[in-house]
């Protein structure tokens, strides 16, 4: 029991330290821009050492994406916990549009603006987004009762993730999301044979 209490205290202390670092980094980034802030300044603001910052966040860019674990869980849950009768594509479409809307209208909108003006953050965000590929593949493999993912599943997931990245940069993301999943679900052959976008709708 004593050991359990000690572990609990350590975990709470780690979580509090991480939150303090994130709060300090966010405040400084929004005030002066990503490139205008050093890790040492963030550490000083959070009253920790630079080494402690890097213990919690492997690189400076990771400080902008403190909610990545939560985003990962929401993405997988969108497929795993979708309503009966809803397709994987429909679930991902709804999830993407809800996530983009939240980024643009909630507290995250200032972080999104910071990202869009910082090429290093855009590059980091895109690479990080594709780290979800294996988990999404695994969720689909489990649902289909397979032991290994097929090439079709891997390609589907890779392209489905790309749709979200493309849509995020559009003023109106819905047409991009719709077009991307329509192409995934119906295939290029139908589009190419018709020579007319309206025929594939």
N, C-alpha and C positions, 0 to 999 in steps of 0.2 A: 504493500500500500504506500509506504514511504517512497519507494523507488518510483512508483507510478505518479505520485505527486511531484517528485523532482523532475520527471520527464515532462509532465504537464507544464510546470513553471518554465522549463527551458523552451518548450515549444511556443508558449505565450510570449516569452521574451524575444524569441527569434521573429515571431510574427509582428510584434510591436516595432522592432528595429527595422524590419523590411518596410512596414507602413510608413515609418518616419523618413526613411530614405526616399521612398516614392513621393511622399508629400513635398519634401524639400526639392527633389528634382523637378517635379511638375511645376511648382511655383516659380523656380528659377528659369526653366525652359520657356514658360509662358511670358515671363517678364522680359527675357533677353534673347530668346531664340536658342535653338539647340546648340549651334556652333559657338555661341557666345558664353557658354557655361562649361567649366571644367569639372571633372570628377572630384577633385580636391575641394572645390567650392561646395559641391553637393554634400560631401562628407562633413565639412565644417558646419554647414547649415543643419544637418541631421545630428551633429555631435557624435560622429563616429569617425573611424579612420578610413582612408581610401581602400585599404585592404578589406575592411568590412563591407564596403559597397560592392566590391568585386566578388566577395563571398556569396552575396545574394543575387548579384546580376553580373553575368559573365563579361558583358561589354556595355559601353555607355548607351548604345541604342536600345538595349533591353529595358532601360529605365522608362522609356516611353510606353512600353507595352506590358505594364504590370498585371494586366487582366488577361494575359494570353491563356492561362490555364482555364479560366472561366469560359473564354471564347471557344476553346477546344471542346470542353464539355457540352456547351450549347450546340455546337456543330454536330457532334456525334449523336446527341440526344434528339436532334431534329429528325434524324433518320430512324434511330432505334425506337423512339417513343411516338412516332407519328400516328395520326388517327387511322383506324381501320378503313381500308379502301383507298387510302391516299398513297399515291406512288412515291417512290424515292425522289424523283425529279420534282414533283409538286411540293414535297416537304422541303427540299432544298431551296426551291424558288421562294417560298414563303419565308423561310429562314433568312435568306440573303436580303430580301427587301426589308424585313423587319430590322436586321442588324444595320443596314445602311441608313435607314430612317433614324435609328437610335443615335448613330454616330453624328448625324447632321442636325438633330434637333435637341439632343440632350447635352449634358456637361461635356461629353466627348467631342463636341463640335470644335472646340478650341484646340484639342489635340489633333484632330483631323486637319485643321488649318496649318498647324505646326508641321505635320508630316508633309503636306503638299508643297510647302516652301523649302523642304530640306531633302535633297536627292538621296542622301545617305539613309534617311529614314524610310523613304519609299522602297529602296532596294532591300533594306533589312526586313520590312514588313512583308514584301512579296516572298522572300526566301523563307521567312518564318511561317507564312500561310501554308506553304507546300509541305511543311513538317507535319501537317495534319493528315497527309495522304494515307499513311499506313493505318491509322486508327479508323479512318472512314472506310477504307478497303476491308478491314477486319470486321467492321459492323455489317457490311453488306454480305461478306462471305458467311458470317454466322447466320444471318437471316436466311440465306439460300441453302443452308445446311451443307456447305462445301467444306472440304479440308484444306484446300489451297485456292487462292484467287486465280481467276482466269485472266487472260490478257485483256479481254473485253471489260472486265470489272476495273482493272488498273487504268485502262484508257478512259473509261467513263469517269472515274474519280478525278483523274488528272485534269481532264477538260472541264469537269464540273467546277473544280476549284478555280480554274482560270476564268470562268464566267463571272465569279464574284469579283475578282480583281478588275476585270474590264468594266463591270457595271459601277463599281465604286467611283470611277473617274468621270462618269457621265452625269450631266445635269439631271436627266430623268433616267434612272437605272432600269426601270421596268421593261422597256422595249429590248434592252440588251439582254436582260435575264430571260425574257420570253424567247428571243431569237436563239440564244445559246442552247437552252434546253430543248427547244423545238428541233434544232439540228441534231442534238444528241439523241433524242427520242425517235425521230422519224428518219434520220439518215440523210446524207448528202445526195444520194441517188435520186430521191424524189424531187429534191430542189433542182438538181442539175437537169433532169429530164424535162421538167416543166419550163425552165428558163424564166420563171415568174415567181417572185416572192409570195404573191398573194395566193398562189396555188398550194403552198405548203402550210397555210394557216387554217 
